[in-house]
Amino acid sequence: MFLFAIVANAQSTTISGTVTDSKTNESLPGVSIIIKGTTMGITSDFDGNYSLEVPDANATLVFSFVGYEKQEIATEGKTTIDVSLVSSTTDLDEVMVVAYGTTKKSNLTGSAVAIDAEELKDVFAPNVAAMLQGKVAGMHTSASSGKPGAGTQITIRGKGSLSGTTKPLWVVDGIIMGNDDPGFSPDDIESITVLKDASATSLYGSLAANGVILLQTKRAEKGMSVVNVNASYGATTFNTGNFSLMNSQELYDYQKTWNPNITEDVLNTDTDWMDIGTQTGQAQEYNVNYSGGNDVILAYLSGTYYNETGALKGYEYERFSGIANLEINASKRLVIKANLSGNYTNTFNQEHSTYNMFTYMPWDEPYLPDGSVLDPRVDSGKKYLLDNGKVWYGRDENNYLYDLQYNYGKSRGNNFRINVGVDYKINEWLTFSSMNNVALGYGQNESYTDPRSIGGQADRGRLYEAYSFSRTRFTNQMLRFKKTFDKHNLNAFVAWEYSDYYSDGANATGKGVAAGLTVLNATAEAVSVGGSKWESAKQSMLVNLQYAYDNKYLATASFNRQGSSSFGPNNQYGNFWSASLGWNLHHEDFMSNVKWVDVLKWSASMGQVGNAPGGFQYLGYYAFVAQYNGNSAATPYQKGNPDISWEKVTSYNTAINTRLFNRVGLNLDVYYKNSDNLLTYVPLPALSGYNGVWMNVGRVTNKGYELSVTPEIVKTSKFNWDMTINFAYNKNRVEELFEDKAYTSGNVRIEQGYDMDSYYQRIWYGANPSNGEPLWEQIVVNEDGTESVELTSNYADATLQYTGSKATPTYTGGVLNTFTYDNFTLTANISFVEDIYKYNGNRELFDSDGSYASFNNMNLADGWSRWEKPGDIATHPAPFNGGVNANKNSSRYLEDASYIRLRNVTLSYRLPKVATEAIKVKNASVYISGDNLVTISDWSGMDPETGALYPLSKKILAGIKIDF
């Protein structure tokens, strides 16, 4: 009988059942059911049913599903097991990085958004800032250019300074890095948290007026050892958008209506200068990293190589970066942490000129018959044109390709950072933490003008060299308190923090260079020498307190007293604070019967942060830029003001966070931000001897709302569709200025009652229907004092006025779709910007109505028309040889730069287990990805985001990821 029992126990058993939601009793498809300790398992079908053969009648089944708590159930000889899974409310209970620590999302009372590292990797870019576009409500991200390695501008909840930076602060692994992208590979990033309101940012004091981006690098996990290899390679192409230039025939047809000097001879040549200057570039990135550890030491090591050649010929950007994160458990109480990271960038610039590509005439030949460059300024070019009875039609009488053969620029730079810290556990509730960092930066630039080039003839060649060095030191000493008693949970810390910054640089230019020699001591004569040195320092005393009662009632308060060398002794220190409350309503008894609400939290915060100037505006300056009797002479420049103080940003925020039907997450934030005591450079009369003085005289407000929705649209055993939608609205307004005086900067005017980026120009009214002349608005004051609008064809009589448009968007957002089917995953990332205008000044040259007969012209965009006969209602006046002043600065070239862009689409396939086992790897996947494939916009140029002649390129890449 004993033997029989053993045999019977070893026989397999089939267990079946249904998996449902514990609240709604709805069936759950796609639930994973695994036999514990094995890889054997199955998933529930569309109706939540499952049937699994179990080799042991006393096995344990593990039920797991996204958004639900994992359940383990012993079979105990049963053949039917029905399971009700409990919602884990993962959406709010995940641990997220916040200022100087971490917190559960359910306990967060400030406005912060956490982004997983995987969400960053859908876009191929050398900087993390570009990868954030469209992923955080209230964050406006735009590239400055499509050039490889170009920077990305970030604004969080609108601009709040008239003279200082509006960039957010970057903090990496708790170390303050400054306002520029720190240059980490996305493969080395664990998570990013964006802090938006004062409750979340106030601990950073004057550095946090424009928001904070916390970047956490990857750490190893105990008990694991894995090597990851990620590789991607692809092509980049020039993205012309809605823009196109006229070819030879189109330009001839256009000019013959107004240029009496044009003949059909020009049609013998049809040069596509844009085709000459652009190419299919290459983009590639390779990363290898190791992660492993045991009870004593954890190590994460990684190296990345990034290379991109521009879609515009002649530019290459490459970056080498590495990181090493070490954590040593020296004892039960002491943990030692070390982090080393750095990068080296190298650029070569012999880039083709977009200005020349778009203005050069298609009637001009770029090359001689032997393939060498035809330039009308050199003997070979002059002879060819004369012998063949040809002329050079372009206005500038040159071919930029000639000098491009010889002249170039190069730059290289490297940054090295070392962090050393310790955590010492004094007792169960008290820990001492120390973080210390040194960052070193080096840079070198070279610009070479060859004596054989036209540009180098006057100086017989020219060489410019510059170097720069920077050093930042940072230390933070903190005492942490963490205690839970009964239903009370208390976290607190006090800290002292200090940082200083030093930089120096020098540059020199020499002329008279033998061709190919690129060292300054080989130049015949010095042209100029320059240099600079800079030092600054900050220190802070920090206090923070977080309290939670029964996981229902939450409160957070913080205080930061910060001093800065940018201010004089009268106001060297500023006090910054915040307070916030939260209420987890879903934990209340009265919500227990509301089955369709999984999470419901309300929070509110208020606080004040600051903004310090980048220089020493409190000091009086003398500029040593003049000479007297052969000696250096000082002249008054800036009048000192020892009473200037911190710009103060006071913000208020309230939010509702919820999750419904265990399928839809929803977050709504409403905020008001008041930026006061803004530093403004006030001009002084020449009689004073100074140009001006800095004063705290401005005030700007921003108000708006942010909405994020995360629906799980389809959830089945085979197919899932998840979506993340974010949408934000912001309104900016200038409230106060010095003596209520408005001032104009370029096309933008700063005045009380208006957005600080409001355009102020002559307003274009199109073409006069009767004669085709240009029309602008003219404001006329009537005898009774009222104003009326008239139209004028005289540009000088047109009135400078607000156009009703602005350079910053009112609405921003994005949509991320994720589709999964078996081992396939498809993601589509869409971003949009609405109600933003940009001045397309390039049209002054190639949309000029005959002002430049020797420049090429753009084709009219959709919806545009040119006046031809009386009665025509047209956007463009009748062209005239020499122009009719219609291309002067006005709202004619002010265009709607709103857009919807398919930022990225990626299709990936994860190899099944049988395949990975065959090739002896843990995991493997392949993917194909496309960036900037589709852009919908009325912008007549190439790219509404950059607004420049160098658009963001289209990229198609393929990649592979392998875990060993």
Disulfide bonds with the S-S distance in Angstrom:
none
